[in-house]
Amino acid sequence: MGAAVSWFEIPAHDPQALVRFYHSAFGWTANQYPGMDYYLLDTNAKGAGISGAITGHEHLQSPATTLYVQSLDDAVRAVESNGGRVISEKMSVPNGTYAYAADPEGNVFGMLQQSNPP
């Protein structure tokens, strides 16, 4: 049995810059946690996905994360037009198409477009 993903954290050298990037690319909003370099993200998923946080590297054990988004072509354009880069070709998988990208700080994340979204 698998475990559902319930949260994500994206490490950053400049958390405020990544808040701006993800807001511009995907429409996410952020609120800074009082007294910390930690930004709670609202992905505006309306119950269809998860939310998470952007944080300074000092708050995490690992310097990398992976996350998945839908609407691959739109996501690729948004990443590239906001300072990120696509680091893999689109690949077909049994449930859709995906590609990997990196944000402006080099954090890698996957982007998935499902063949038959729920």
Buried (B, 14 or more C-beta within 10 A) or exposed (E): EEEEEEEBBBBBEBBEBBBBBBBEBBEBBBEBEEEEBBBBBEBEEEEEBBBBBBBBEEBBEEEEBEBBBBBBEBBBEBBEEBBBEBEEEBEEEEEBBBBBBBBBBEBBBEBBBBEEEE
